Amino acid sequence: MTDAPETIETDTVTVSCDGGTKLGHPAVYLNMGDDGKILCPYCSRLFVLAPSSDA
């Protein structure tokens, strides 16, 4: 999971991704679970749980 085109830090374990552009992809909801990170299956954006997060 290191070749992600974009890494987004978040405070929640559940995130929504739509590709981030006007021509993105359908909105999907992703759950990081215990890993603290998740890769979007459509656009390969990497979402990581912020170290300061209470989640």
N, C-alpha and C positions, 0 to 999 in steps of 0.2 A: 504494500500500500504506500509506497514512497514515490511512485511516478505520477501522482495526481496532478492534473493541470492547475488545480486551485485547492488550497486548504482553508477551511472555514472553522474558526473556533467558536464554540457555543457553550451556553450555560445549561442546556437541557439535553437529556439523553434521547429525546425524540425530536427529529428535525424534518423539515419539508424541503424538497428540492424540485425546482422546475427548470433547471438548466441555466438559470440566471440571465438569459437573453430573450429577446423578443421571439426568436425562432428556437427556443429551448426544447423541452420535452414535457409530456404530461406530468403534472405534480404528483410526487410520490412522497410518502411518509416513511421514514427510516428510523429504526430503533437501534441505538448503539449497544444495548445490553451491558454486560460487564466489561467489554473490551475498551470502552471509552473512545471508540472511533468506528466510522462506517464509511464505506465507499459507495457512491451512488452508482447503481448498475447501468444507468443511461449515459451519464456524462463524465463519470469517474471523478467528480468532485469529492474531496476527502473532508469529512466532518469529524472534528476532534473535540472532546470535552475539555473545556478550559480548566487549568489546574486550580483556579480559584473557585470553581463551581461547587455548589452544595449538593448537587445531584449524585 
